């Protein structure tokens, strides 16, 4: 179980970064 925690944290950070990039692209296009 302990080995899954860092993987989840990294995946969560990547997901947040992708959401931020998508919002930035939407602002540029709009």
C-alpha distance matrix in Angstrom:
0.0 3.8 5.5 5.4 7.0 10.1 10.6 10.9 13.2 15.2 15.7 16.8 19.2 20.6 21.2 23.0 25.1 26.1 27.2 29.3 30.9 31.8 33.4 35.3 36.6 37.7 39.6 41.3 42.4 43.6
3.8 0.0 3.8 5.4 5.6 7.9 9.6 10.5 11.7 13.8 15.1 16.1 17.9 19.7 20.7 22.2 24.0 25.5 26.7 28.3 30.0 31.4 32.8 34.4 36.0 37.3 38.9 40.5 41.9 43.2
5.5 3.8 0.0 3.8 5.6 6.4 7.2 9.3 10.8 11.9 13.2 15.0 16.6 17.8 19.2 21.1 22.4 23.7 25.4 27.0 28.3 29.7 31.5 32.9 34.2 35.8 37.6 38.8 40.2 41.8
5.4 5.4 3.8 0.0 3.8 5.8 5.3 6.2 8.7 10.2 10.6 12.2 14.4 15.5 16.4 18.4 20.1 21.1 22.6 24.5 25.9 27.0 28.8 30.5 31.7 33.0 34.9 36.4 37.5 38.9
7.0 5.6 5.6 3.8 0.0 3.9 5.4 5.2 6.2 8.7 9.9 10.5 12.4 14.4 15.3 16.6 18.5 20.0 21.2 22.8 24.5 25.9 27.3 28.9 30.5 31.8 33.3 35.0 36.4 37.6
10.1 7.9 6.4 5.8 3.9 0.0 3.8 5.4 5.0 6.1 8.5 9.7 10.5 12.3 14.1 15.3 16.5 18.3 20.0 21.2 22.6 24.4 25.9 27.1 28.7 30.4 31.8 33.1 34.7 36.2
10.6 9.6 7.2 5.3 5.4 3.8 0.0 3.8 5.5 5.2 6.1 8.5 10.0 10.6 12.2 14.3 15.4 16.5 18.4 20.1 21.1 22.5 24.5 25.8 27.0 28.7 30.5 31.7 32.9 34.6
10.9 10.5 9.3 6.2 5.2 5.4 3.8 0.0 3.8 5.5 5.1 6.0 8.6 9.9 10.3 12.2 14.2 15.2 16.4 18.4 19.9 21.0 22.6 24.4 25.7 27.0 28.8 30.4 31.5 32.8
13.2 11.7 10.8 8.7 6.2 5.0 5.5 3.8 0.0 3.8 5.5 5.1 6.2 8.7 9.8 10.7 12.4 14.3 15.4 16.7 18.5 20.1 21.3 22.8 24.6 26.0 27.3 28.9 30.5 31.7
15.2 13.8 11.9 10.2 8.7 6.1 5.2 5.5 3.8 0.0 3.8 5.4 5.1 6.2 8.6 9.9 10.6 12.3 14.3 15.4 16.6 18.4 20.2 21.2 22.7 24.5 26.0 27.1 28.7 30.3
15.7 15.1 13.2 10.6 9.9 8.5 6.1 5.1 5.5 3.8 0.0 3.8 5.5 5.1 6.1 8.7 9.9 10.5 12.4 14.3 15.3 16.5 18.5 20.0 21.1 22.6 24.6 25.8 27.0 28.6
16.8 16.1 15.0 12.2 10.5 9.7 8.5 6.0 5.1 5.4 3.8 0.0 3.8 5.5 5.0 6.2 8.7 9.9 10.6 12.5 14.3 15.4 16.7 18.5 20.1 21.2 22.9 24.6 25.9 27.1
19.2 17.9 16.6 14.4 12.4 10.5 10.0 8.6 6.2 5.1 5.5 3.8 0.0 3.8 5.4 5.2 6.2 8.7 9.9 10.7 12.4 14.3 15.5 16.6 18.5 20.1 21.3 22.8 24.5 25.8
20.6 19.7 17.8 15.5 14.4 12.3 10.6 9.9 8.7 6.2 5.1 5.5 3.8 0.0 3.8 5.5 5.1 6.2 8.7 9.9 10.5 12.3 14.4 15.3 16.5 18.4 20.1 21.1 22.5 24.3
21.2 20.7 19.2 16.4 15.3 14.1 12.2 10.3 9.8 8.6 6.1 5.0 5.4 3.8 0.0 3.8 5.5 5.2 6.3 8.7 10.0 10.6 12.5 14.4 15.5 16.7 18.6 20.2 21.2 22.6
23.0 22.2 21.1 18.4 16.6 15.3 14.3 12.2 10.7 9.9 8.7 6.2 5.2 5.5 3.8 0.0 3.8 5.4 5.1 6.3 8.7 9.9 10.7 12.4 14.4 15.4 16.7 18.6 20.1 21.1
25.1 24.0 22.4 20.1 18.5 16.5 15.4 14.2 12.4 10.6 9.9 8.7 6.2 5.1 5.5 3.8 0.0 3.8 5.4 5.1 6.2 8.7 10.0 10.6 12.4 14.3 15.5 16.6 18.5 20.0
26.1 25.5 23.7 21.1 20.0 18.3 16.5 15.2 14.3 12.3 10.5 9.9 8.7 6.2 5.2 5.4 3.8 0.0 3.8 5.4 5.1 6.2 8.7 9.9 10.6 12.4 14.3 15.4 16.5 18.3
27.2 26.7 25.4 22.6 21.2 20.0 18.4 16.4 15.4 14.3 12.4 10.6 9.9 8.7 6.3 5.1 5.4 3.8 0.0 3.8 5.5 5.1 6.3 8.7 9.9 10.6 12.5 14.4 15.4 16.4
29.3 28.3 27.0 24.5 22.8 21.2 20.1 18.4 16.7 15.4 14.3 12.5 10.7 9.9 8.7 6.3 5.1 5.4 3.8 0.0 3.8 5.4 5.2 6.2 8.7 9.9 10.7 12.4 14.3 15.3
30.9 30.0 28.3 25.9 24.5 22.6 21.1 19.9 18.5 16.6 15.3 14.3 12.4 10.5 10.0 8.7 6.2 5.1 5.5 3.8 0.0 3.8 5.5 5.1 6.2 8.6 9.9 10.6 12.3 14.2
31.8 31.4 29.7 27.0 25.9 24.4 22.5 21.0 20.1 18.4 16.5 15.4 14.3 12.3 10.6 9.9 8.7 6.2 5.1 5.4 3.8 0.0 3.8 5.4 5.1 6.2 8.7 9.9 10.6 12.2
33.4 32.8 31.5 28.8 27.3 25.9 24.5 22.6 21.3 20.2 18.5 16.7 15.5 14.4 12.5 10.7 10.0 8.7 6.3 5.2 5.5 3.8 0.0 3.8 5.5 5.0 6.3 8.7 9.9 10.4
35.3 34.4 32.9 30.5 28.9 27.1 25.8 24.4 22.8 21.2 20.0 18.5 16.6 15.3 14.4 12.4 10.6 9.9 8.7 6.2 5.1 5.4 3.8 0.0 3.8 5.4 5.1 6.3 8.7 9.9
36.6 36.0 34.2 31.7 30.5 28.7 27.0 25.7 24.6 22.7 21.1 20.1 18.5 16.5 15.5 14.4 12.4 10.6 9.9 8.7 6.2 5.1 5.5 3.8 0.0 3.8 5.4 5.0 6.1 8.5
37.7 37.3 35.8 33.0 31.8 30.4 28.7 27.0 26.0 24.5 22.6 21.2 20.1 18.4 16.7 15.4 14.3 12.4 10.6 9.9 8.6 6.2 5.0 5.4 3.8 0.0 3.8 5.5 5.2 6.0
39.6 38.9 37.6 34.9 33.3 31.8 30.5 28.8 27.3 26.0 24.6 22.9 21.3 20.1 18.6 16.7 15.5 14.3 12.5 10.7 9.9 8.7 6.3 5.1 5.4 3.8 0.0 3.8 5.5 5.1
41.3 40.5 38.8 36.4 35.0 33.1 31.7 30.4 28.9 27.1 25.8 24.6 22.8 21.1 20.2 18.6 16.6 15.4 14.4 12.4 10.6 9.9 8.7 6.3 5.0 5.5 3.8 0.0 3.8 5.5
42.4 41.9 40.2 37.5 36.4 34.7 32.9 31.5 30.5 28.7 27.0 25.9 24.5 22.5 21.2 20.1 18.5 16.5 15.4 14.3 12.3 10.6 9.9 8.7 6.1 5.2 5.5 3.8 0.0 3.8
43.6 43.2 41.8 38.9 37.6 36.2 34.6 32.8 31.7 30.3 28.6 27.1 25.8 24.3 22.6 21.1 20.0 18.3 16.4 15.3 14.2 12.2 10.4 9.9 8.5 6.0 5.1 5.5 3.8 0.0
